[in-house]
Amino acid sequence: MGFDSFQTSVLAPSGHLNEILKSIKLKGRECIHYSRLPVITFVINGAHYPLYPEEYTITITRYGIDPIYEHSGEKDIVDCVANFIPTPSTD
């Protein structure tokens, strides 16, 4: 799994990413409650790095796509996506 501090997306091998995405339920209007999604914690060499829902979701409104790390009010959100990008597995 790779991290790049200049990225706003999380890149992960597709096999690992599928496991993460199974625990995240992102569907249409349910996205208005994106803050209730789970915190995803990466553990690297014993250090814990939490990733909060507002950091990994992109909200889509009736006006367009919200900028990264910015979320519109509940009445405007129509959908959302997890900001993860699959990479080829190295297994």
N, C-alpha and C positions, 0 to 999 in steps of 0.2 A: 504494500500500500504506500502511496507517495503523498507527501504534503509539500506544498509550495506556498510560501507566505505571500506571494504576489498573485495568487489565484483566489477567486471567490467561490470556486467549486471544490468539491472533494472528489478526487480521482481514486478509484479503487478497482481491483480486479473484479471482473463481472461475477464470479462465484461468491466472493465476499459481499459484494454490493447487493446481490439478490437476497442474502440473509438479512442484511440491514433493512432493505425495503419491505420485507415481509412484516417487520414489526411496526412499520409506519403506514397508517391508513390515511391516504390523501385522496379524497373524493369530493369534487364539486363544492357544494355549499358547506360541507363539513369543514372546509378549510377556514371558515370564519373563526373556528376555534383552534387555529394552528398552534397556539401557545399551550394547548393540552397535549400535544404530541410528545413522545418521549425525548428525553435528553440522551444523546448518543455520546458515549465516553470511549475515547481511544486510550489504550494503555500502552505506553511506549517506555521500555526499560523501567517499569514500575511507576512511572509518572502518569497521572490521569489528566486527560485533556478533554473536558466536556464540550460538546457542541449542542447548543440550545436550538429549539425549533425555529425561533426567529432568525437564527443564523444559517439554517440549512433549507429554509423554504423560500420560495419565490411566489408571491401572491399575484393573481391575475384578477383584474377588476373589469367592470363594464367599460372602462375607459382605456384599458391596455394593461401592460405588465408593469408592476411596481419596480422601482430600482432595488438592487440588492440591498438587504438590511433595512428596507423601508416597507412598511405595510399600511395599506389603507384601512379605513374604518370598516367594521363588519358589514354595513349595509351595501358597500361597493364591491366586496370580494365575491367572485363567482367561481374561482377555482384556484388551485395552487399546485406546485410541483416541488419535488425534492431536488436540490441543486447538487446532484451527484452525477459523475460521469464514469461509465464503465470503461475499463482498460482490459486488454487481453490478459488472461490468467497466466501466471508464470509457473503453475504446477505441472 
